[in-house]
Amino acid sequence: MNALEKFGVSFVDLSVLNEHGLIFSSYKIGDDYTTSIAAQTPQGWQASQPFFYQGQEWVLIPERDPDQKFTVTGVLLSKAGREIANAIELETVPEYDQALKSYFTTHGLRMELVQSKSDAESDEL
């Protein structure tokens, strides 16, 4: 089953990306997001390794046991795919954004954008 089809990415599209080495050949690979689960600190929510989505850093705010391992299964970009993604303008798909946030919510996690230092400094001014 291709969960990305409802967002305009067909199995043929995935096959072409795979053929060019832009995604991993297994279409359902797991990636450990446990290090992206944040802990409350005096400076705010911080995770040892935020994840990148739409060119920005995000953390997962736990609304469940924060020490519980969390793996996301799906299509992953290869190193070449990530390099190309960094070089092009990404198109946002609001329905996908909402589905991703809902996916995390059903697992007791909430996506939160990591505020850059320059953003934090402007907030203080």
N, C-alpha and C positions, 0 to 999 in steps of 0.2 A: 504494500500500500504506500502511496506517495502522499504524505501529509502536505507537501508544498504545492500540489496541483491546484488547490483552491486559491492560491496566491499567484497563479500564472506560471509556475515552473513545472513543466511536464516531465514525464519519465524520459522522453527523448532529449529534452534540455539537459537533464542530469547526466544522461549517457554521453552527450557531447562534451560537457564539462569534465567528465571522467576521462574521456578519450584524450583530451588535451592536458590532462594532469592537473586540473584546477580544483578537483575535489578528491577525497579519498575514494577508492574503488568500492569499499563497503558503504552502501547508502544508509546504513543504520549503525553508526559507530557511537560509542559513549565517550563523553568528555567530562572529567571530574570538575565540578563547579564548587566543591566544598571550600576551596581557598577564596572564593568570591563572596562567601557568607560573611557579613560584617559583624563587628562587635562594637558596642558603644564605648567610646573613649571621651576624655574631656574635650577633644577636638571634634567630636562628632562620630558618625559611623565610619569605621575603617575596616577594610579587608586586606589580607596579606597579598591578594592578587585580584584586583578588579578585572572584569571582563570587558571586551570591546564590543560595542554594538553601534552601528551607524556612525562610526568614527569617534565615538565618545566612550569614556570609561564609566562603568556602572558597577554597583555592588548590590548584593542581595540582603535585604533587611529581614532577619528571621522573625517569624511569628509562630515558631515551633522550636523544638530543641535545636540550637545552633550547632551542636557538635555532631549531629546526624549527617552522615555522608550524603552528598547529592550529586547525581550524575545526570547529564542531559544527553539523550540519544537522538541522533539525527545526522544529517549531512554535514560534514566538516570540510572547510576549505583546506587545501594543501598549502605548503609554504608558498608555492608559485601563485596560487589563488589569492592568498592573503596579500602578497606583494602587488598583484594587479588591482585588488580591491582598494588598496591604499592609494593607487595612482589614478583612479577614476572617480567621477562624481556618482555617489550612490543615490538611487531613487528610493524614497520612502514609500512604503505601502502601509497606510494607517491601519488597515485590517490585520496585517501581520503584526504590527506593533501591539495592537490590542490583544491578539491571540497569544503572543509571547508573554506579555504581562499577566494574562489570565492563566497561562500554563504555570508560571512561577507561583501565582497566588494559590492555585489548587494544591501546590506542594508546600504551602505555609511560608512562602517567601515573597517579598515585595521588591521590585526593581527600583533603585534610586540612583540618579545621576551623581557622579562624583564631581564635586565642585572644584574647579582648578584654583590654584593659588591666586592667580590674577583676578578671578571672579570673587574669591573670598575677600581680597584686598579692596575691590571696588565696593563690596557690600558694607565694609567697615567705614568707607568715606562718607 
